[in-house]
Structures are given as structure tokens and as C-alpha cells.
Amino acid sequence: GAITSTSAAHIVGLDAQSRKDGLWGYNGALVGCAASAFGGGGAYYYLPYVAASTMLGAAATPVVSASLKGAMPNVPQWTWSFNIVALTMLLRSRPLSDVVVVVDESIANNGTASSEEAAAAVVATASSTASAAALGDALASPLAGISQIFVVDSPITGAGILVATHTYSPKLAMHALGGSAVGCLVGLLSGAPLSDVSAGLWGYNSALA
């Protein structure tokens, strides 16, 4: 993604200094992450589709960024072009359209389950949901939030990104980790599902902020 978008910027003659600074490449890298995460669940027969989506989407990002910069010269572009391109791809492919919600028929059918059984099932479900988010996962959620910037759910990956950021700017790394931690804390205080908080879904936006 980064190679494709940087090459596209060079081909269409966008600012060379911005290209050297990587400003035409990072949105393409994010498009590649999104295509990999939502482009077929890792099945090998989807690889050509994922590769084509990455290259086409990444090639579009520098053009979109340049267009936005021209239309709104006083507004930083950051990841706007990634969001526009990736959301357009997702609206077309609709990767979550096949998600099936499984309903326990013994509970759904009033004739086969009593209200006591339904209540017990609800309690059991809530208990299993809470136990799925272990204390260690909750404590690691700020790191998972950092990894989610690249559509990855992994505290280890987040730690690696944080270390790499620290080599460039310790202050930047500290602010990213602190922002992710605040976002995760707000999620917990807002009553968000612990599984979502532990996966870093409440941390990545605040890490970027």
C-alpha cells in the first residue's frame, strides 16, 4: 500500500518533498491494512482480490489527499483520504453483511423455556462476557488501542509500534499511549463492553488525538 501510493504520487507529479517525507505513503499503508483485515478473512483464494484492492485503493489516496488539500487548504488532511477510500471500498464489498446472529431457540420459543431459564441464560451470558475480558487484557487495552490504528488487535504489536515511535520521539510515544489509555478509560466508564475495550476499539482514536 505504501509503495503503491508513493509511486502513484510520483507518477502524477505531486510534491516531491512530501513524497520523501512519507506523506503520500501512510494513507496507502492504512488502505492495505484495511483490505487485509476485511478482504476475505485470510482465505488464500481471496489474496488476488486483497492485492488488487490494496493497489487500486492505495493509488487513489494521494490523488484524494491532493484534491482535499486544494479544496480545504487550511485544514490538515491526515487520514481523510484513507477514510474516504476505505469506507468506499467497504460500502462496495460489505464484508459484515454475512454476519449471522445466533438465537437460542429454546429461549426464543416461549413454549420450551420458562422465564426462570431465560433469566439464567442471560446471567450466564453476561458472566461469560465479563470473564472473556480478563484483567490482563483490560490492562493491555491501551497497547491494543495503538495497534488498532493499523487495524490490528494485538497488544504486542501495539508495544512494537510504541517502541518504534519512541525511537523517533519519546514525547510522541508517551502522548499516544496516554491518549489510548484515556480513551479506554472513558469506554469503561461509559459502560462499553469489556471485550470492545480490551480489543482497543476505544483507544485508537484517542491515541491519534
N, C-alpha and C positions, 0 to 999 in steps of 0.2 A: 504494500500500500504506500509506504513512504517513498520507495523508489519510483513507483508509477507516478505519484502526484508531483514529485520533484522533477521528474523527466518531462511531465506534461507542462509544468510551469516554464521549463527551459524551452520547450518546443514552441509554445505560444508567445514567448518573449517577455515574460513577467520579470519583475525587478530581480537583478542578479544578486544583489547583496542580501535581499530577503531569502533568496534560494540558498545562499551559502550559510545563512543563519538558521536554516531548517524551518523557516516559517511557512513554506509551501508544502512541507512534508508531513507535519504531525497530524493534520486532519485526514490525510490519506492513510496513515498508520491506524488511526481510530476506525476508519471505514473497514480496513482489513480485519480489525478485531471484531467489529460488529458482524461482518459477513461470516467470519469463522464461528462466532457464538450462535448465530441464528440461521445459518445456512445448511441445515440438514442434520444437526446433532452428531457430527463426527463420522457419519457413514461415508465409506470410501467412494461410493458411486456419486456422491454429491460434490466431490472435490473439483471437477471441472466447473460446475455452477458457482461454487465458492470462489474459485480463482477468477472466473470471468466477472463476477460481481465486485470483487475486490479491485480489479484493474479498471473496470469501467467507472465504478463509483469514486475510486481514488483519483482517477484522471479528471473527474468533474470538479473536485473540491477546490483546486487553485483558481479555476475559472469562476466558480461561485464566490470565492473569497474576494477576488479582484472586482467582481461586479458589485458585491456588497460594499466594498471599500469606496467604490466610485459613487454609489448611491447614498452612503452614510459615512462621509469622510471623517467625521469627528467621533465615531463610535468604534471602539475596538472590536475586531472581528472574532478573535479567539476561535472557539469551536462551532461557530454558527454554521459554517459550510458543512462540517461533519454532520451536525444535527439535521440540516436540510436534506442532504444526500442520503444519510442512513434512514431517516424516517420515510423518505420517499421509497426507498428500497423495501422497507418493512411493510409499508402500505400496499405495495405490489405483491410481495411474497406471502404476507400474513402468516408468519411462522407459528403463531399461537392459535390459529384457527381450528386446529385439530385436537386441542386440549379437551379432554373429556372429564367432566365432574362425576365421580362415582358416588352414588347414593346407596346407602344400606337399605335394601328393600324391606328388611324386617322392621325397620324403624318407619320407613315411608308408608308402609301398609298398616293402616290402623287396626286391621283385624289380626295381625300377628305379633304385635308388640304393645305392651302396656305402657302407660305413661311413666311408670317406675323404671322400666327397661330403657326407655328413651332418655330419661334423665341420667341414668347410669352410663349410657353410651356417651352422652355429652360430657359428663365429668371425666370419663376415660380418655376421650379425645383431647380435652383441654389439658389433662395431665400429661399425655404423650407429647403434645406440642411443647409444653413447658420443659419437659425433660430433654427434648431434642436439642434445645439451646442450652448447652452446658455452660457452667461458669467460665471455663476456659475460652469457649467460643465467644462469649459476651465480652470478655476482657480483650480478646484479639480483634474485636469488630472494627476498631479504628484502622488497623492494618488492612483488614479485608476491604474497608471503605476505600483506601488508597488503591488497592488492586482493582476495584470496580471501575476506576477511571478508564481502565483498558478492558472492561467487560470480563473481568476475571474474578472468581470468588476464591481467593486464597490468601490468608494472612502471610504465608511465607513469601508469596510473590509481592505482596504489599511491602514487606520488610525489605526485600531486594530493591524495589523501586525507591523506598525511603533512603536506603544506603546510597544508591546512585545519586539521588537528589542531594544528599548531604555532601557528597564529594564536590558538587558544584556550588552549593550554598547551604551551610548548616542552618541558617535562619529560615530559608525557604522550606527545608525539611521539617523544622520544628513547627512552623505555621501550618504546613499541610497536615501533619499528624494531629496538632491541636484542633484544627478545623474539623477533621474527620471525627475526632473524639467528641466534640461539641454536638455535631450532627447526630451521632449515635445516642448520646445522652438525651437529646431532645426527642428522638424516636422513642426511647424507653419511657420518658415522662409523658409522652403523648399517647401511650398505650399501644404502640405499634407491635405487631407480632415479633416475639423474640427471634424467631428464625430469620425474619427480614433484617432485623438489626444486626444479628450475628453474621449475616451474609454481606454486610457492608452497604446495603442499599440505602441506608440513611446517612452514610458517611462521605460518599464520593463528591456530591455537590458541594458540601461544606468544606471538603479538603481543597477543592478547586477555588473556592471563595477565599 
